[in-house]
């Protein structure tokens, strides 16, 4: 097996008939001599071992087919995949961000794998919402490979001294936050306004929605009473309750991350990947021993969370779709999916696996493993990026409310903009 770090294709691409990474057919049963997988990120020893094992499993099906693995830095993914569509070097199996499946499907980069997935037994045991997130216009283009979620980070030593458990409801969040500020003189909770993932959990945790699809038409739900109540509550953590300081207005979660690492805030929301950054920024590393995590509080109990992660897809121009899906199946079934998630520091896409002691009894993973069993997803359309990344509709609405805007008026305008953008034609 080879593990090159792929070089970007030339900016000038010959528009030739594209082919997948496999070489000419050989071996038994018309199987190719090789198949190519593009994996996002950089090669590490643990990943090399993982793909060695995966190749061995795949060769139980196709003894004469080798697996070539090429690592693409995330920052180079857009250009690499675009060049592959145009006829450059291309994979057979491709990892993409789970929120990018619809975008790449709309551009013709991905193969319709619906018939394969229907006959693939592991798909029945997957998180069905995560599986649904791999569709575009009702067609299955990807399957979830691994996911990560955000949780509530808190100072366990402070809460123990105060006699509080980690909050599970909004009322408890207010109570614990106020107790932290009174005792330790720092904000109890951080509610940055430029934080769609955090805001979304408050919406979902109150039974609200962001948008729903009926056929091909999207309808914003930002004016629904449950959504208005949730957004107003989040904004009022700064504007009315003054639990979250003004210094987080207009900011994302990176600012409270640094404060959490240096005992300047009692609680904030972030993903498991934040711990590495805290280690780099903590002036006193011993503080990190007292940072624990819990599921995000909802109105009356634990809130749903967005499950960010990656999907496995088959490249649209592969010459070996059946064998490519079989390789996808080896990488993404319970054995392959769990093994990769463990190596990558995330979670498998199979809820039943998350009930194992190795997740539930691990203090660093138990909260996230619990939250992984209650996930939600943003609108599955390429236009979501325009609504969120380009126009910042939800963060902008929260910002306007914090600055004194009427919640119903602000969200009515935001909802109209959201609905318009989600229904714009996909180029």
N, C-alpha and C positions, 0 to 999 in steps of 0.2 A: 504494500500500500504506500502511496506517496502522499506527502503532506506539504505541498508548496504553498507559499504565500502568494496569492495571485497578483500579477501586475495589472494595472489598469490598461484597458485597450486604448489604442490611439484614438484621438479625437476625430480623426477621419476614418470612417468605417466603410469598408466595401459592402455594398448591399447585395450580398450573395445569399444563396439558400442556406439558412442556418441549420445546424445539426446539434444534437445533444452531445454530452461529453463522452459517450461511449464510442469505442472504435468499431470497425467493421464486424459484422456478425461472425461469431466463431463459437467453438465449444459445442455443447449438446443442445438440442432443441431450438436452434436458432438464437440462443442467448448471445448478447454482445460480449466481447472480450473484456470490456470494462464499462463502468458507469461512474459518473462524476457527481459529487455532492458539493454544493457551496454552503459553507457554514459561516455565519457572521461572527466576527471577533478575531482573536489571534490564537495560534497553536500553543498548547500547553501539554506537559507530559501526561496529565490525567486524561485530556481529550484524545491524545494519540492512543492511549490504552483503550479508551472507550471504543474508538473506531476500529481498532484491531479486533476487538471482540465482536463488534457489529459485522465486520466483514466475514468473520468465521461463521456467524449465524446465517448470513446471507448466502454463503457458499454451501450451506446445507441444501439450499434450493437451487443454486446455480454454481456448481463446483468450478466452472472454468471462467467465471466472471469476477474480475477484481474490482475493488472500490477505490476510486481516487477522491481524496478529500482536499478541497482548497478553501483556505480561510480568507474571508473578505473583511477588512475593517469596516465597522458600521458606517463610518463616514464616507466610505467609498462605494457603499451598496447601490446608491441611486445610479451613479455613472456606470458601474459594472453591469447591472441588470439592464439598463437602457441600451448599452452597447451589445449585450447578448441578444436582445430583441431585434436589433438591427442587423445581426448576422455575425457578430464577433464570437469569441469563445463563450460557450454556454454550458450550463450544467444539465443534468437529468433530474436531480432532486435539489430543491432550493429552500433554504430557511429564510423566512421573512418575518418582520414584526407582525404580531397578530392584528394590530390595527392598520396594517398596510395591505392586507389580503385584497380587499375590495379595490384599492387603488391599482395594484399590479394586475388584477384580473381585468379591470376596465381597459388596460393598455395592451391586453393580449399576451402578457408574459406567462400566464398560468394556464394549466390544462384543467378542463372539467373532469374531476375525479369522482363524480357522484356515484356512478355505477360501481366503481371499485370500493368506495367507502360503504355502500349499502351491503356489500358481501363480506366486508372485513369485520370479523367478530369483535375485536377490541373497541370498535366505534360505539358499540352498545353500552360499554362500561365507562365511557368518557363523560366528563362534565358536558351535558347536552347543550347548555348555553354557550360554552366555549366552542363546541363543535359548530353550532349555528353561526358563531362569529366568523367562521371560515367560509361563509357563503357570500355571494354577490348576485343580486337579482334572482335569488332562489336557487342558484347553482353552487354546488360544493367545489371549492377550489383549494381549500387547505384543511388540515387537521391540527389541533393544538399539540404542541410538543412539550412545552413547560410554561409555567407561569410564576409570577411573583406578585405579592399584594402589599398594600400599605397597612400599617398598624399604628396604634397610639403608643408612642414612647413616653415613659414617665420615670421620675426619680423614685425608685422603690424605697430607698432609705427615708426620704421625706414622707412618703405616704404611710410608711410603717410608723414613723414617729407621730404622725398626725392621727393615726388610728383609722385610716381609710384604705379600702381596697381600690384597685383601678376602676374608674367610673365605667358603667355600662349603659347609662342613659344620659340624656341632656341635663336633667336636673342634677344628677350626680356630678356631671362635668362642671356645672356651675359651682356646686358646693365645694368640690375638691380644689378647683382653681382658686376660689376665694380664700380657702384655708391656706393654700400654699403662699399666696401673696401676703396674707396677714402675718404668717409665721416667718417667712424667709425673705420678704421684701423684693421678690422678683415676680414677673407676670406668671400666672398659673398655667396659662394655655396660649399657644400661638395659633392665630387664624389668618395666615397670609391671604391676601385677596387674589393674587395671581396663582391660583392653585386649583385647577379644574378637578383633579382627582379627589382632593379633599372635599370640595364643595359638592361633588356628585354623591359621595357617601352620605352627606347630610340629607340630600334630596331623597335618595333611595331609602335611607334610614327613617324617613317620615312617610314612606309609601308613595312618594312622588316619582315623576318621570321627567326625562329631558325631552325626548321626542319619540314618537311611535310611527310605524310604517303600516299603511293599508294599501296593499298592492304595490304600486311603484311610487305612491305619494307619501311624503313625510309630513307629519304635523307636529309642530312644537308643542310642548306641554308645560312651558314655563309659567303659564298663567293659571294652572290648576291650583286649587287652594293648598294642597299638601306641599307642592313645590314652592309656592310663594312663602308659606310658613317656614319651610326649611331654609330658604335663601335668606329670609329676613332674620331668622335666628342666627345663622352663621355671621351675617353682617353685624348684628347687634352684639356679638361677642366683643367687637371693637367699639361700635358706635354708642351702645347703651350701657352694657354691663362693664365695659372698660376692662375686661379680663385680658384681652389681647391688646398689646400696645400699638400706638400709631406708627411705630417704626416698622411694622410689618405690612402696612398699607401700601399697595403697589408692588409688593415683593412676592417671591415664590418661597418654597420651603427651604432653600439653601441658607437663608438668613437665620431662621430659628434653629437650623441644624448646628450652626456654629455656636449659638447661644446655649443649646442643650449640652454641647460638649464642654461648656465652661460655666455651668451652673447659673445661667442667666435666664432660664425659663424652666417651668416645672413639667410641662407636657407639650408635645407637638406630634404631628402625623407625618410619617415618611415610610419608605420601604426598607427591607433588610439590608440593602446595599448601602444605606446611609452609615452603618456602623464603621465601615472602613474610613469614611471621611471624618467621622467623629474622632477616630484614633489619631488622624493626622492633625486635627485642629485643637485637641484638648491640651490645655496648658498643664493640667494635672491628670495624667493617665488613670489614676486611681478612681476618678469620678466615673469612668466608664463601667466599673464594676457594679455601680448602683443604678445603671440605666436598664430598665426592663421594658417589655412591650406587652400590649393587650389589644384585643380587637377594638375597632373604632366604635365609640358609643353612638347609638341611634336614639330616636325620640323615646322609645320605650324598651329598648334592648339593643343588642349588637347590630350594627349597620352592615349592609352589603358593601362590597368593595369592588373596584375595577381590577380585573386580573390582567395585568400587562404581561407580555411574554412573547413567545415565538410560535409560528405555525410552520409545519412542513408542507411543501407543495411539490407538484411535478411541473417542471418547466414546459411551457406551451409548445416548444418546438423540438422536444426530445424525439428521437427516432425509435425509442424503446419504451413506450408508455406503460406496458404491462409490467416489465421488469423494474422500471423505475418506481412504480407504486409498490411492488413487492419489497424494494429496498426501503422506501418510505415506511412500510409496515414494520420492518425489522427495527428501524430507528424509533418508531413512535408507538409500538405496542407497550403493554405493561412493563415488560422487562427492559426494553430499550429506552422507553420514555422515562422511567424511574431512574435508570442508571445515568442518563444524561442530566436529568434535573439535579440529581445528587452531586454530580461533578461540577455542574455550573452554579450550584448554590441556590437553586430555585425549587419548585414543587412540580410533581407529575400531574398530568391532566385527568387523573383517575381518582374520584372522591373516596372510593373505598380504600385505596392505598394510604390516604392521608389519616386514616383512623389508627394506623400502626403506632406502637409505642415509640418507635424511633423518632416520630414527629411529635406526638402528643406529650411525651415525657421529656422532651428536650426544651429547657427553658428558653433557648434562643429561637426556637422554631415553632413552639406550641401555639402561640397567638396567631401567627401567620397561617399555620396549618388549619386552625379552626376557621379563620376568615376565608381560606381557600374553598371552604365548603359552602360559602354564601357569596358568590360572585355575581357581578353584573357587567354589562358591556355598553360602550357608547354606540351610537348609530352606525350600522355597518354599511357605510357608503364612502366613496372617495371624497365627498363634499364635507365630511366631518372635519377634516384637517383645515379646510377653508373656514369653517365656522369657529373652530377652537384655536388653532395655531395662528391663523392669519387675522381673524377678527376678534378673538378672545371674548366671545359673547358672554359666557358665564362669569369669568373674572371681571369683565367690564361692568356687568350688572351689579355684582357685589360691591365693586369700587364705588359706583354711583350711589348706592344705598348707604354705604359707610359715610359718604360725603354729604348726606342729607336728602338724597332723592327719595321720592315716594315709592315704596316697594312695588305696588301694583302698577303704577305708571311705568316705572323702569322695566319691569318684567314684561309688560305688554309690548313695549317697543322691542325688547330683546327677543321676544317670542316671534314677532313678525319677521325680524331679521333672520332668526334661526330657520324658520320655515322656508323663507325665500331662498336662502343659501343651500339648504339641503335638497331643494327641488330644482336647482339650477342644472342644466344639462352637463353631463360628464364629458369633458373634451377627450 
